Amino acid sequence: MKHLIITFCLFCSLVASAQKSTPVKHPVILNQTDSKAKLILDKASDKIKQQAMKINFSLLIEDTKTSKKETIKGDVIMKGQKFRLAVPMSQTYYNGKDQYIYVPKNNEVSISTPTKKELQEVNPAYLLMSYASDATVQFSKDNVASNFFYTIDVFPDHKMRKEYFKAIVKIDKKTLNLKSIKVLNKNGVHSSFFVEKIERRAYEDAFFTFYSKSHPNVIVNDLR
């Protein structure tokens, strides 16, 4: 699990692990989407897309085969499709077109133009914003157990060949803010994204672009 500490982005390492691991069995979901559950996710997703915010989070990564656990803390600032993600050892910028992954220790930045799939792997909040077109949405069995949170299961269409087979999303009933997302991966490495604090404020678009001029002698790897 040591490589997870120095990962460039939160979920890319999980995808890399999935390619090397033997897939575990996972259920096939045949039921249809629950319209009420989908409406709640729609509203929570709209809040993320329409209001700029900073989220302080912790990410718990659990390997069910080895029982190893890793916790990563960081923050992500989002404005529409743009985001800026900071975790130990690296910072990721996305301005709506180009992605910059900066490693201060090496004074090195890699620039690329990510696909929608790659963005979802980097920023777990994108899972919430992109579920509708390729997933079945249902209330979890334990949804009635809490007076404070909606608990909703998201099952990707098996034809989409996603690395995960289920995501469990918790939404605050009062504010409709995202509280957590647990992603169950086919390789048995599961990840839980917990929202610790949310701040809403305005951010200029330039905030989401990495500027080499501000980092003397930075090594630039342009992969576009």
Secondary structure by P-SEA (a helix, b strand, c coil): cccccccccccaaaaaaaaaccccbbbbbcccccaaaaaaaaaaaaaaacccccccbbbbbbcccccbbbbbbbbbbbccccbbbbcccbbbbbcccbbbbbbccccbbbbbbccaaaaaaacaaaaaaccccbbbbbbcccccccccbbbbbbbccccccccccbbbbbbccccccccbbbbbccccbbbbbbbcbbbbbbbccccccccccccccccccccc
